[in-house]
Structure formats: structure tokens, C-alpha cells
Amino acid sequence: MLDDVGIALLSLIVGSIKSCLASFNKLVAKPLYLTERIKYYSYAFKQITKKPLLGFGPATFQYTPTNYLAKPLGITNYDHNFFLQVAFESGIPATLLQLVLIIWLMSLAREPFILTGILISLIHAQLDFDWQITAVYLTAMVLLVEISSPEM
């Protein structure tokens, strides 16, 4: 009998956790599917051609769709691709400068383990907005500078 009560209690707890997670996902963690990301990428490409030199300005992606589209794609602060985001906000020259800086620092790197972690993070940043978070971007850049500088 005690085993039956334990199993029933465990079942109740697991069911409650599943219910809470489902509610959390519906209310807070709305997934951004690949089809929506492709729409954001395509939209960003179109907009970049309109202001290729200087872009639309910092942190403007979230506002621009409502200004330029009859039907906004949805609400997001980022286009979920680091280099597209930089090109959208700062223009193509700034994006190329950023790319050259990252490649140059990576070419000087002397710590393959840390370099691999940064490279994986950069690859992930092409599908998500993590490098748009200043702390993540600055940490990656500081690590790149550190592993690229000559040993003293």
C-alpha cells in the first residue's frame, strides 16, 4: 500500500512539473522556428540593401519591421544572425571590419582549446542572438585578444 501511495505521489509530481513546463513554454519561451528565422534573414538582406554604408543604427531591428512592413514578421529584438545584425545596424563596412578583426585575431591564436570554444560560439551566433548580448560578445573578444597576444 505504501508503494502505491509513493507511485501515485510521484506521478502527481511529474504531471505537475510537465504541466508547469508546458505553461512556461507557451507563455515565456516562444520558439522561433527555422522558417521564421529565414524570414528575418531575408528581411534583413532586403533592408541592408537600402542602407548599406551606415545601416539603420544600433538596436533598431526590433522597430524597423513595423516601419517598413505592412505585416510585421513578429516581435523580436534581433535577426538571430550576428553578422546580418551588424550589417543591418552598422552597415556593410562595419561588418567587414568586424569580420576581418575576428579572423585576424583567430589567426594569431595560440590556445586551440579556447579558440575552438570561441569558434563554436561564433558559429552558434549565426543562428541565435547570443553575440548581440554585450557581455557575451566582449568576453569572446577579450579571450581572442588574450590568446592572440604574444607571451611575455
Short mmCIF file of the C-alpha atoms (twelve columns), coordinates in Angstrom:
data_MODEL
# 
_entry.id   MODEL 
# 
loop_
_atom_site.group_PDB 
_atom_site.id 
_atom_site.type_symbol 
_atom_site.label_atom_id 
_atom_site.label_alt_id 
_atom_site.label_comp_id 
_atom_site.label_asym_id 
_atom_site.label_seq_id 
_atom_site.Cartn_x 
_atom_site.Cartn_y 
_atom_site.Cartn_z 
_atom_site.pdbx_PDB_model_num 
ATOM 1   C CA . MET A 1   0.000  0.000  0.000   1 
ATOM 2   C CA . LEU A 2   2.847  2.373  0.831   1 
ATOM 3   C CA . ASP A 3   4.386  1.657  -2.584  1 
ATOM 4   C CA . ASP A 4   1.096  2.540  -4.299  1 
ATOM 5   C CA . VAL A 5   0.937  5.873  -2.448  1 
ATOM 6   C CA . GLY A 6   4.555  6.643  -3.366  1 
ATOM 7   C CA . ILE A 7   3.923  5.844  -7.034  1 
ATOM 8   C CA . ALA A 8   0.755  7.961  -7.054  1 
ATOM 9   C CA . LEU A 9   2.583  10.867 -5.380  1 
ATOM 10  C CA . LEU A 10  5.498  10.625 -7.818  1 
ATOM 11  C CA . SER A 11  3.071  10.518 -10.741 1 
ATOM 12  C CA . LEU A 12  1.316  13.611 -9.412  1 
ATOM 13  C CA . ILE A 13  4.625  15.486 -9.021  1 
ATOM 14  C CA . VAL A 14  5.824  14.532 -12.519 1 
ATOM 15  C CA . GLY A 15  2.470  15.546 -14.004 1 
ATOM 16  C CA . SER A 16  2.615  18.904 -12.227 1 
ATOM 17  C CA . ILE A 17  6.155  19.561 -13.454 1 
ATOM 18  C CA . LYS A 18  5.155  18.691 -17.041 1 
ATOM 19  C CA . SER A 19  2.138  20.998 -16.789 1 
ATOM 20  C CA . CYS A 20  4.248  23.868 -15.407 1 
ATOM 21  C CA . LEU A 21  6.854  23.443 -18.152 1 
ATOM 22  C CA . ALA A 22  4.180  23.394 -20.848 1 
ATOM 23  C CA . SER A 23  2.643  26.596 -19.454 1 
ATOM 24  C CA . PHE A 24  6.081  28.220 -19.228 1 
ATOM 25  C CA . ASN A 25  6.855  27.343 -22.849 1 
ATOM 26  C CA . LYS A 26  3.543  28.761 -24.053 1 
ATOM 27  C CA . LEU A 27  3.800  31.987 -22.077 1 
ATOM 28  C CA . VAL A 28  7.507  32.782 -21.961 1 
ATOM 29  C CA . ALA A 29  9.718  30.670 -24.189 1 
ATOM 30  C CA . LYS A 30  8.023  31.064 -27.539 1 
ATOM 31  C CA . PRO A 31  10.142 29.095 -30.017 1 
ATOM 32  C CA . LEU A 32  11.495 30.782 -33.123 1 
ATOM 33  C CA . TYR A 33  11.367 28.174 -35.853 1 
ATOM 34  C CA . LEU A 34  13.724 27.969 -38.831 1 
ATOM 35  C CA . THR A 35  11.026 29.205 -41.230 1 
ATOM 36  C CA . GLU A 36  10.639 32.390 -39.181 1 
ATOM 37  C CA . ARG A 37  14.399 32.844 -38.977 1 
ATOM 38  C CA . ILE A 38  14.646 32.589 -42.740 1 
ATOM 39  C CA . LYS A 39  12.023 35.343 -42.982 1 
ATOM 40  C CA . TYR A 40  14.112 37.525 -40.641 1 
ATOM 41  C CA . TYR A 41  17.284 36.811 -42.631 1 
ATOM 42  C CA . SER A 42  15.565 37.628 -45.920 1 
ATOM 43  C CA . TYR A 43  14.078 40.792 -44.454 1 
ATOM 44  C CA . ALA A 44  17.490 41.855 -43.083 1 
ATOM 45  C CA . PHE A 45  19.121 41.299 -46.509 1 
ATOM 46  C CA . LYS A 46  16.475 43.460 -48.194 1 
ATOM 47  C CA . GLN A 47  16.888 46.233 -45.631 1 
ATOM 48  C CA . ILE A 48  20.699 46.136 -45.760 1 
ATOM 49  C CA . THR A 49  20.495 46.983 -49.479 1 
ATOM 50  C CA . LYS A 50  18.570 50.148 -48.570 1 
ATOM 51  C CA . LYS A 51  21.245 51.496 -46.194 1 
ATOM 52  C CA . PRO A 52  24.431 49.527 -46.979 1 
ATOM 53  C CA . LEU A 53  27.002 52.051 -45.733 1 
ATOM 54  C CA . LEU A 54  25.777 53.028 -42.272 1 
ATOM 55  C CA . GLY A 55  22.846 50.726 -41.580 1 
ATOM 56  C CA . PHE A 56  19.783 51.680 -39.571 1 
ATOM 57  C CA . GLY A 57  21.562 52.383 -36.275 1 
ATOM 58  C CA . PRO A 58  22.136 50.430 -33.063 1 
ATOM 59  C CA . ALA A 59  19.290 48.310 -31.676 1 
ATOM 60  C CA . THR A 60  16.854 49.226 -34.459 1 
ATOM 61  C CA . PHE A 61  15.942 45.786 -35.798 1 
ATOM 62  C CA . GLN A 62  13.072 45.451 -33.344 1 
ATOM 63  C CA . TYR A 63  11.494 48.713 -34.547 1 
ATOM 64  C CA . THR A 64  12.218 48.623 -38.261 1 
ATOM 65  C CA . PRO A 65  9.800  45.827 -39.283 1 
ATOM 66  C CA . THR A 66  6.820  47.831 -38.029 1 
ATOM 67  C CA . ASN A 67  8.025  50.848 -40.019 1 
ATOM 68  C CA . TYR A 68  8.847  49.034 -43.263 1 
ATOM 69  C CA . LEU A 69  6.449  46.106 -43.463 1 
ATOM 70  C CA . ALA A 70  2.695  46.168 -43.921 1 
ATOM 71  C CA . LYS A 71  2.510  42.999 -41.831 1 
ATOM 72  C CA . PRO A 72  5.385  42.688 -39.307 1 
ATOM 73  C CA . LEU A 73  7.046  39.287 -39.071 1 
ATOM 74  C CA . GLY A 74  6.628  39.191 -35.317 1 
ATOM 75  C CA . ILE A 75  8.232  40.758 -32.315 1 
ATOM 76  C CA . THR A 76  11.954 40.202 -31.899 1 
ATOM 77  C CA . ASN A 77  14.906 42.374 -30.966 1 
ATOM 78  C CA . TYR A 78  17.364 40.507 -33.182 1 
ATOM 79  C CA . ASP A 79  17.507 38.881 -36.582 1 
ATOM 80  C CA . HIS A 80  19.260 35.869 -34.999 1 
ATOM 81  C CA . ASN A 81  22.455 36.136 -37.051 1 
ATOM 82  C CA . PHE A 82  25.412 38.116 -35.719 1 
ATOM 83  C CA . PHE A 83  26.885 39.362 -38.994 1 
ATOM 84  C CA . LEU A 84  23.487 40.183 -40.501 1 
ATOM 85  C CA . GLN A 85  22.651 42.101 -37.337 1 
ATOM 86  C CA . VAL A 86  25.887 44.115 -37.536 1 
ATOM 87  C CA . ALA A 87  25.292 44.839 -41.244 1 
ATOM 88  C CA . PHE A 88  21.683 45.839 -40.560 1 
ATOM 89  C CA . GLU A 89  22.578 48.174 -37.688 1 
ATOM 90  C CA . SER A 90  26.023 49.480 -38.729 1 
ATOM 91  C CA . GLY A 91  26.373 48.832 -42.453 1 
ATOM 92  C CA . ILE A 92  28.473 46.554 -44.627 1 
ATOM 93  C CA . PRO A 93  31.835 48.319 -43.998 1 
ATOM 94  C CA . ALA A 94  31.472 47.842 -40.230 1 
ATOM 95  C CA . THR A 95  30.545 44.192 -40.776 1 
ATOM 96  C CA . LEU A 96  33.594 43.598 -42.943 1 
ATOM 97  C CA . LEU A 97  35.800 45.330 -40.378 1 
ATOM 98  C CA . GLN A 98  34.325 43.132 -37.635 1 
ATOM 99  C CA . LEU A 99  34.874 40.003 -39.722 1 
ATOM 100 C CA . VAL A 100 38.480 40.948 -40.548 1 
ATOM 101 C CA . LEU A 101 39.202 41.674 -36.870 1 
ATOM 102 C CA . ILE A 102 37.806 38.310 -35.742 1 
ATOM 103 C CA . ILE A 103 39.640 36.368 -38.472 1 
ATOM 104 C CA . TRP A 104 42.894 38.221 -37.754 1 
ATOM 105 C CA . LEU A 105 42.679 37.544 -34.011 1 
ATOM 106 C CA . MET A 106 41.817 33.893 -34.653 1 
ATOM 107 C CA . SER A 107 44.809 33.534 -36.963 1 
ATOM 108 C CA . LEU A 108 47.119 34.715 -34.153 1 
ATOM 109 C CA . ALA A 109 45.563 32.479 -31.508 1 
ATOM 110 C CA . ARG A 110 47.931 30.215 -29.583 1 
ATOM 111 C CA . GLU A 111 45.361 28.391 -27.409 1 
ATOM 112 C CA . PRO A 112 43.467 25.910 -29.605 1 
ATOM 113 C CA . PHE A 113 41.072 24.827 -26.828 1 
ATOM 114 C CA . ILE A 114 39.819 28.370 -26.148 1 
ATOM 115 C CA . LEU A 115 39.831 29.183 -29.868 1 
ATOM 116 C CA . THR A 116 37.608 26.175 -30.536 1 
ATOM 117 C CA . GLY A 117 35.125 27.366 -27.898 1 
ATOM 118 C CA . ILE A 118 35.025 30.863 -29.385 1 
ATOM 119 C CA . LEU A 119 34.629 29.440 -32.901 1 
ATOM 120 C CA . ILE A 120 31.721 27.256 -31.790 1 
ATOM 121 C CA . SER A 121 30.140 30.274 -30.100 1 
ATOM 122 C CA . LEU A 122 30.584 32.321 -33.282 1 
ATOM 123 C CA . ILE A 123 29.008 29.580 -35.398 1 
ATOM 124 C CA . HIS A 124 26.083 29.428 -32.983 1 
ATOM 125 C CA . ALA A 125 25.758 33.214 -33.223 1 
ATOM 126 C CA . GLN A 126 24.800 32.762 -36.878 1 
ATOM 127 C CA . LEU A 127 21.610 31.030 -35.715 1 
ATOM 128 C CA . ASP A 128 20.853 32.855 -32.486 1 
ATOM 129 C CA . PHE A 129 21.352 36.214 -30.838 1 
ATOM 130 C CA . ASP A 130 23.957 35.353 -28.202 1 
ATOM 131 C CA . TRP A 131 26.718 37.649 -29.587 1 
ATOM 132 C CA . GLN A 132 24.253 40.560 -29.523 1 
ATOM 133 C CA . ILE A 133 24.431 40.307 -25.734 1 
ATOM 134 C CA . THR A 134 27.249 42.704 -24.910 1 
ATOM 135 C CA . ALA A 135 28.736 40.581 -22.130 1 
ATOM 136 C CA . VAL A 136 28.989 37.508 -24.388 1 
ATOM 137 C CA . TYR A 137 30.499 39.492 -27.266 1 
ATOM 138 C CA . LEU A 138 33.018 41.319 -25.055 1 
ATOM 139 C CA . THR A 139 34.037 38.105 -23.296 1 
ATOM 140 C CA . ALA A 140 34.687 36.419 -26.648 1 
ATOM 141 C CA . MET A 141 36.678 39.396 -27.925 1 
ATOM 142 C CA . VAL A 142 38.737 39.716 -24.731 1 
ATOM 143 C CA . LEU A 143 39.518 35.992 -24.852 1 
ATOM 144 C CA . LEU A 144 40.505 36.314 -28.515 1 
ATOM 145 C CA . VAL A 145 42.830 39.216 -27.735 1 
ATOM 146 C CA . GLU A 146 44.299 37.337 -24.783 1 
ATOM 147 C CA . ILE A 147 45.035 34.140 -26.683 1 
ATOM 148 C CA . SER A 148 46.321 36.132 -29.674 1 
ATOM 149 C CA . SER A 149 48.748 38.402 -27.870 1 
ATOM 150 C CA . PRO A 150 52.405 37.356 -27.683 1 
ATOM 151 C CA . GLU A 151 53.525 35.705 -24.478 1 
ATOM 152 C CA . MET A 152 55.518 37.929 -22.147 1 
# 
